[in-house]
Amino acid sequence: MTQSEFSALVERANSELPASAQAQIVGAKDGETPRFEVYHASFSVCSHKVRTVLLEKGIPFISHMMSLRVDDKVCSDSYLPNYVKMRLRGAEGAALVSGYTGQSSMESEGFDPAVVPTLIDHAAQRVIVDSANICAYLDREASTVTKLIPDAIADAVNAQISLIDEAPHVAVLYGANPKGDTRPEVIANRIEGVHKRKIKHLERLKASVSDDPELVAAYDAKIVKEATAGEFVYNPETMIDAHERMAAHVAALESQLVSHDGQWALGTDYTMADIMWTISLFRLKWLGLSHLWEADNKGPNVSEYVKQAFARPAFREAVIDWPMATPPSKHIKETSGIFKNLQFVWQALNTGTSKST
């Protein structure tokens, strides 16, 4: 792909986005045009990972805040054809998603062509997809800053990242625990029927690009995923298993922390593994699942870990203080002042009372 073709690919995707997702520059000096362009969403766990890495390493970027809202009239920005077309360039030859396990890893699920985050590297003319790949790429490219995946312990860091990717974060968000639903009302009350609504929009978009076999195949794969997901999250057996897997996930961190004397996942140095664990644990706490380490002293080391992890400045900026990234939940106190001022906006967006752009 030539430079002009690459630029046109990105421009077409950007021109299709609503005003709310148009470019904003984050962290750049006056007059500086960032090398990286990021398509992400406020509440997305995978977007949390990428934002935290960008801010931890002080990398300026062009931000596109994508809305993932899906209701009868509005579909996710990540479904738009030119965005999907651009994203496909980041996974040429990869197997498209063909099912659902409640995880979000491209390694296990296949490539989902209609999600966030997506990274554009204008210097290298590359599209990078999958949050783990994006984070590792940013760490390599911003090598003048302290590495989050140090060469000496890269295998250990990557093993922790893979472990976190295997946890069913998506399932425990979209599906209730049959033994007791602790999810915040802002999610639990809006999730019913969401997969059918997604499929409705995907079918409509697929029909609009019927002359483009690549996009038709992409939408077909996404439809299969959403149909399978709709079955998974309403099946008591699969959801009980998902919560058991999440308990094992937290237990694995407790064992890891017991194995050494350092304050972080792999010792005394803060690494990419800690970014991933922090985001995982914060989402679990937001969902009302902190009993996995707090109840009956199940995870005393995890309990201490989260205190320092949640206080990390880049994490706070990327997740706790990022507008609309932390919806109201009775399970957390870490919501920032800026979000408290925006709670009424979140409620409006998720009750369908606001007008879409």
VOGU-3710 file (C-alpha; in Angstrom, 3 decimals, decimal comma):
1> mtqsefsalv> 0,000/0,000/0,000  1,422/3,384/-0,978  1,508/6,331/1,391  -1,332/8,026/-0,481  -3,440/4,844/-0,390  -2,811/4,457/3,332  -3,731/8,085/4,025  -6,900/7,697/1,954  -7,854/4,559/3,912  -7,615/6,451/7,202
11> eranselpas> -9,318/9,555/5,825  -12,310/7,539/4,609  -12,710/5,939/8,026  -12,464/9,296/9,775  -14,894/11,025/7,439  -17,554/8,434/8,254  -17,322/8,929/12,022  -19,882/11,103/13,829  -18,826/14,442/15,278  -18,433/12,902/18,742
21> aqaqivgakd> -15,627/10,661/17,451  -13,687/13,265/15,502  -10,013/13,741/16,253  -8,737/15,262/19,495  -5,014/15,547/20,193  -3,854/14,261/23,588  -0,478/14,957/25,185  1,194/16,682/22,249  3,267/19,857/22,383  1,954/22,933/20,588
31> getprfevyh> 2,160/22,409/16,848  3,142/18,737/17,157  1,304/16,199/15,011  1,310/12,851/16,831  2,595/9,766/15,086  -0,183/7,572/16,470  -3,929/7,735/15,930  -6,120/5,712/18,301  -9,719/4,558/17,931  -11,021/3,642/21,374
41> asfsvcshkv> -14,066/3,816/23,636  -14,438/5,267/27,096  -15,780/2,138/28,863  -14,003/-0,572/26,860  -11,571/-2,663/28,937  -9,302/-3,165/25,939  -9,311/0,601/25,344  -8,414/1,105/29,015  -5,273/-0,958/28,429  -4,160/1,046/25,406
51> rtvllekgip> -4,886/4,443/26,984  -2,997/3,482/30,135  0,086/2,443/28,149  -0,015/5,657/26,113  -0,250/7,798/29,245  2,218/5,724/31,288  4,822/6,185/28,570  3,865/9,783/27,800  3,114/9,086/24,122  1,064/11,821/22,399
61> fishmmslrv> -1,783/10,577/20,239  -4,738/11,558/18,087  -7,832/10,317/19,895  -11,102/9,142/18,364  -13,611/8,444/21,125  -15,923/5,878/19,583  -19,441/5,313/20,865  -20,307/1,636/21,287  -23,919/2,383/22,054  -26,410/0,055/20,371
71> ddkvcsdsyl> -30,152/0,551/20,576  -33,029/0,250/18,117  -31,942/3,324/16,164  -28,242/3,779/16,913  -25,405/1,370/16,165  -21,834/1,259/17,389  -19,333/3,499/15,615  -17,120/0,419/15,355  -19,574/-1,154/12,889  -19,185/1,567/10,266
81> pnyvkmrlrg> -17,979/0,141/6,929  -14,932/2,339/6,376  -13,737/1,789/9,935  -14,122/-1,985/9,472  -12,326/-1,746/6,104  -9,418/0,083/7,742  -9,298/-2,325/10,664  -9,141/-5,320/8,314  -5,771/-4,035/7,073  -4,395/-4,743/10,540
91> aegaalvsgy> -5,158/-8,460/10,405  -4,687/-9,542/6,810  -4,606/-13,324/6,674  -5,951/-13,725/10,218  -8,898/-16,012/10,893  -12,089/-14,079/11,518  -13,946/-14,583/14,775  -16,175/-17,656/14,616  -17,643/-18,088/18,083  -17,685/-16,793/21,621
101> tgqssmeseg> -16,047/-17,848/24,887  -16,540/-14,649/26,873  -12,940/-13,568/26,305  -11,677/-10,713/24,162  -8,313/-12,068/23,035  -7,620/-12,295/19,321  -5,394/-15,281/20,139  -8,322/-17,392/21,308  -11,335/-15,774/19,656  -10,093/-14,945/16,196
111> fdpavvptli> -10,147/-11,460/14,685  -13,229/-9,350/15,350  -13,366/-6,748/12,559  -15,877/-4,440/14,255  -14,522/-3,549/17,692  -12,075/-1,169/19,364  -9,265/-0,389/19,927  -7,373/0,173/16,684  -4,009/1,922/16,376  -2,709/3,769/13,337
121> dhaaqrvivd> 1,044/4,328/13,058  1,431/7,072/10,476  5,231/6,843/10,436  5,208/3,151/9,556  1,897/3,269/7,626  0,542/0,410/9,703  -2,791/-0,562/11,231  -2,351/-2,475/14,502  -5,214/-4,394/16,123  -5,813/-6,367/19,348
131> sanicayldr> -5,083/-4,560/22,596  -2,214/-6,845/23,650  -0,533/-6,373/20,264  -1,129/-2,612/20,334  0,332/-2,241/23,825  3,414/-4,290/22,978  3,861/-2,333/19,743  3,705/1,007/21,557  6,209/-0,246/24,120  8,668/-1,257/21,387
141> eastvtklip> 8,233/1,907/19,339  8,569/4,295/22,297  11,812/2,610/23,336  13,443/5,766/24,699  10,996/5,631/27,622  11,282/2,942/30,311  10,157/-0,337/28,765  7,072/-1,965/30,178  8,147/-5,308/28,707  11,845/-5,422/29,647
151> daiadavnaq> 13,874/-7,798/27,505  15,213/-9,666/30,527  11,751/-10,709/31,738  9,757/-10,470/28,504  8,645/-14,107/28,624  7,349/-13,735/32,185  5,508/-10,498/31,348  3,925/-12,013/28,265  2,863/-15,097/30,218  0,973/-12,856/32,650
161> islideaphv> -0,636/-10,932/29,786  -1,807/-14,186/28,200  -3,251/-15,296/31,534  -5,234/-12,069/31,815  -6,449/-12,347/28,210  -7,856/-15,787/28,997  -10,180/-14,431/31,702  -13,837/-14,039/30,599  -14,157/-10,287/31,181  -16,727/-9,860/28,416
171> avlyganpkg> -18,941/-12,675/29,680  -19,172/-11,384/33,251  -20,121/-7,942/31,928  -22,867/-9,085/29,548  -24,172/-12,063/31,511  -25,553/-12,374/35,030  -24,199/-14,801/37,581  -27,052/-17,289/38,185  -25,987/-17,408/41,829  -26,507/-13,665/42,260
181> dtrpevianr> -26,157/-10,726/39,884  -23,913/-8,000/41,330  -23,544/-5,939/38,160  -24,377/-2,205/38,444  -27,894/-1,275/37,397  -26,578/0,999/34,635  -25,424/-2,150/32,802  -27,775/-4,855/34,052  -30,863/-2,847/33,083  -29,683/-2,137/29,538
191> iegvhkrkik> -28,131/-5,397/28,450  -31,303/-7,420/27,795  -31,627/-8,120/24,072  -28,479/-6,208/23,114  -27,091/-9,025/20,934  -30,246/-9,103/18,822  -30,029/-5,333/18,412  -26,410/-5,650/17,332  -27,284/-8,287/14,754  -30,085/-6,126/13,361
201> hlerlkasvs> -27,642/-3,272/12,657  -24,975/-5,626/11,316  -27,451/-7,184/8,880  -28,469/-3,720/7,678  -24,844/-2,681/7,149  -24,035/-5,956/5,423  -26,857/-5,343/2,942  -25,480/-1,864/2,243  -22,086/-3,274/1,168  -23,306/-6,357/-0,711
211> ddpelvaayd> -20,918/-5,615/-3,587  -17,858/-5,837/-1,285  -17,062/-9,505/-0,459  -14,455/-8,568/2,155  -16,909/-6,473/4,156  -19,696/-9,028/3,747  -17,408/-11,702/5,210  -16,453/-9,373/8,060  -20,066/-8,652/8,960  -20,986/-12,335/8,661
221> akivkeatag> -18,260/-13,228/11,165  -19,406/-10,533/13,571  -23,032/-11,723/13,287  -21,990/-15,277/14,155  -20,090/-13,995/17,186  -23,019/-11,945/18,471  -25,511/-14,767/17,934  -23,264/-17,164/19,855  -22,689/-14,576/22,572  -26,433/-14,138/23,010
231> efvynpetmi> -26,747/-17,856/23,713  -23,699/-17,951/25,997  -24,660/-15,176/28,416  -28,178/-16,545/29,006  -26,999/-20,090/29,659  -26,690/-20,700/33,427  -24,038/-23,383/32,975  -21,725/-21,274/30,842  -22,124/-18,275/33,135  -21,399/-20,288/36,278
241> dahermaahv> -18,297/-21,583/34,526  -17,310/-18,031/33,540  -17,485/-16,892/37,163  -15,515/-19,930/38,309  -12,856/-19,084/35,723  -12,768/-15,529/37,033  -12,249/-16,771/40,589  -9,338/-18,876/39,346  -8,015/-15,803/37,531  -7,802/-13,820/40,778
251> aalesqlvsh> -6,358/-16,812/42,643  -3,581/-17,002/40,043  -2,538/-13,424/40,840  -2,579/-14,159/44,561  -0,241/-17,109/43,967  1,983/-14,975/41,762  2,277/-12,251/44,400  3,087/-14,807/47,104  5,936/-16,162/44,974  8,228/-13,136/45,491
261> dgqwalgtdy> 8,859/-10,183/47,808  8,208/-7,343/45,340  5,145/-5,127/45,352  4,267/-5,694/41,681  3,206/-8,763/39,738  6,751/-9,755/38,760  8,751/-8,163/41,530  9,883/-4,625/42,247  9,450/-3,209/38,728  6,137/-1,981/37,345
271> tmadimwtis> 5,561/-3,698/33,983  2,942/-4,235/31,309  1,645/-7,134/33,382  0,695/-4,676/36,123  -1,218/-2,464/33,704  -3,228/-5,460/32,534  -3,852/-6,785/36,052  -4,883/-3,348/37,321  -7,477/-2,902/34,597  -8,788/-6,423/35,097
281> lfrlkwlgls> -9,169/-5,996/38,856  -10,768/-2,576/38,545  -13,394/-3,926/36,154  -14,073/-6,839/38,533  -14,471/-4,436/41,436  -16,793/-2,240/39,376  -18,895/-5,344/38,639  -19,173/-6,192/42,330  -16,732/-9,094/42,178  -14,078/-7,835/44,591
291> hlweadnkgp> -15,263/-10,536/47,006  -13,047/-12,825/44,910  -10,119/-11,411/46,843  -11,700/-9,533/49,761  -14,134/-12,083/51,226  -12,786/-14,393/53,938  -9,278/-13,033/53,335  -9,134/-14,975/50,052  -6,530/-12,694/48,514  -4,663/-10,616/51,096
301> nvseyvkqaf> -1,837/-9,910/48,665  -4,254/-8,941/45,907  -6,013/-6,609/48,366  -2,732/-4,818/49,052  -1,829/-4,840/45,371  -4,971/-3,008/44,267  -4,332/-0,138/46,690  -1,120/0,884/44,962  -2,242/-0,224/41,495  -5,387/1,930/41,509
311> arpafreavi> -3,318/4,923/42,647  -1,006/4,806/39,642  -1,335/8,249/37,943  -1,524/6,992/34,345  -4,180/4,422/35,245  -6,220/7,028/37,083  -6,059/9,383/34,106  -6,866/6,676/31,558  -9,671/4,959/33,442  -10,888/6,603/36,649
321> dwpmatppsk> -10,657/10,210/35,480  -11,267/9,661/31,761  -14,717/11,107/30,926  -17,429/8,451/30,852  -14,961/5,586/31,429  -16,285/4,660/34,872  -20,091/4,579/34,997  -21,833/4,698/38,384  -21,375/1,590/40,506  -22,144/1,129/44,181
331> hiketsgifk> -19,123/-1,143/44,392  -16,452/1,530/43,898  -15,461/4,823/45,467  -12,764/5,637/42,928  -15,059/7,591/40,591  -13,547/10,991/39,954  -15,131/14,389/40,456  -15,289/14,950/36,708  -17,324/11,792/36,257  -19,702/12,701/39,058
341> nlqfvwqaln> -20,469/15,853/37,128  -21,167/13,761/34,035  -23,287/11,034/35,604  -26,496/12,548/34,316  -25,072/12,391/30,775  -24,275/8,689/31,154  -27,751/7,991/32,478  -29,279/9,846/29,544  -27,181/7,953/27,003  -28,121/4,629/28,496
351> tgtskst> -31,828/5,243/28,862  -32,187/6,363/25,266  -33,299/9,872/26,237  -30,427/11,651/24,515  -30,319/12,381/20,804  -27,644/10,608/18,800  -25,237/12,553/16,659
//
